């Protein structure tokens, strides 16, 4: 199984996205990739713990607070569309605005 996963990852184009979570925003808040791309999100926080959720993909992870490392999430863009991502850990008054979109073309 691991060998098959490694084969799939190496056979597809990979895009590493360095992302910052901070005070009610993701930077960048829009990411564009081609169908078939393996996206590796590397997310760090500039303040408190945040969540990173892509509801359509069943991804929901915690981004460690500043100075505690980064979160790595792998997503394979298998079909075109707009896939919202959001903070899933309440982080203050602007939490509901902490969103972004992954666009797969």
DABEL-V540835 format. One record per residue. N is the residue number from 1. RES is the residue in one letter. PSI is psi in radians with two decimals (NA if undefined). D_CENTER is the distance of its C-alpha to the mean C-alpha in whole Angstrom. Layout:
N & RES & PSI & D_CENTER
N & RES & PSI & D_CENTER
This chain:
1 & X & -0.80 & 24
2 & X & -0.71 & 22
3 & X & -0.72 & 24
4 & X & -0.75 & 23
5 & X & -0.77 & 19
6 & X & -0.69 & 20
7 & X & -0.77 & 22
8 & X & -0.71 & 19
9 & X & -0.68 & 17
10 & X & -0.39 & 20
11 & X & -0.27 & 21
12 & X & 2.61 & 18
13 & X & 2.52 & 17
14 & X & 2.41 & 14
15 & X & 2.14 & 12
16 & X & 2.20 & 10
17 & X & 1.96 & 8
18 & X & 2.11 & 9
19 & X & 2.54 & 8
20 & X & 2.33 & 10
21 & X & 2.21 & 10
22 & X & 2.28 & 14
23 & X & 1.14 & 17
24 & X & 0.46 & 15
25 & X & 2.67 & 13
26 & X & 2.36 & 9
27 & X & 2.00 & 11
28 & X & 2.74 & 10
29 & X & -0.05 & 10
30 & X & 2.26 & 10
31 & X & 2.28 & 9
32 & X & 2.33 & 12
33 & X & 2.89 & 13
34 & X & 2.67 & 16
35 & X & 2.41 & 16
36 & X & -0.16 & 16
37 & X & 2.44 & 14
38 & X & 2.08 & 12
39 & X & 2.19 & 8
40 & X & 1.86 & 8
41 & X & 2.26 & 5
42 & X & 1.84 & 7
43 & X & 2.26 & 7
44 & X & 2.73 & 11
45 & X & 2.52 & 13
46 & X & 0.05 & 16
47 & X & -1.83 & 17
48 & X & -3.12 & 17
49 & X & 2.48 & 15
50 & X & 2.93 & 12
51 & X & 2.78 & 10
52 & X & 1.93 & 6
53 & X & 2.29 & 7
54 & X & 1.65 & 7
55 & X & -0.71 & 11
56 & X & -0.32 & 12
57 & X & -0.03 & 11
58 & X & 0.40 & 12
59 & X & 2.27 & 9
60 & X & 1.76 & 9
61 & X & 2.89 & 9
62 & X & 2.30 & 11
63 & X & 2.13 & 10
64 & X & 2.64 & 14
65 & X & 2.89 & 16
66 & X & 2.32 & 17
67 & X & 0.00 & 19
68 & X & 0.31 & 18
69 & X & -2.90 & 15
70 & X & 2.81 & 11
71 & X & 2.36 & 9
72 & X & 2.21 & 8
73 & X & 2.30 & 6
74 & X & 2.27 & 8
75 & X & 2.22 & 8
76 & X & 2.06 & 11
77 & X & 1.57 & 12
78 & X & -0.34 & 15
79 & X & 2.63 & 16
80 & X & 2.68 & 17
81 & X & -3.10 & 15
82 & X & 2.15 & 13
83 & X & 1.96 & 10
84 & X & 2.53 & 10
85 & X & 2.74 & 7
86 & X & 2.85 & 9
87 & X & 2.27 & 10
88 & X & 0.15 & 12
89 & X & 2.00 & 14
90 & X & 2.22 & 17
91 & X & 0.20 & 17
92 & X & -3.00 & 20
93 & X & -0.53 & 22
94 & X & 0.25 & 19
95 & X & -0.76 & 17
96 & X & -0.26 & 17
97 & X & -0.07 & 16
98 & X & 1.52 & 13
99 & X & 2.89 & 11
100 & X & -3.07 & 9
101 & X & 2.42 & 9
102 & X & 2.08 & 8
103 & X & 2.11 & 12
104 & X & 2.08 & 13
105 & X & NA & 17
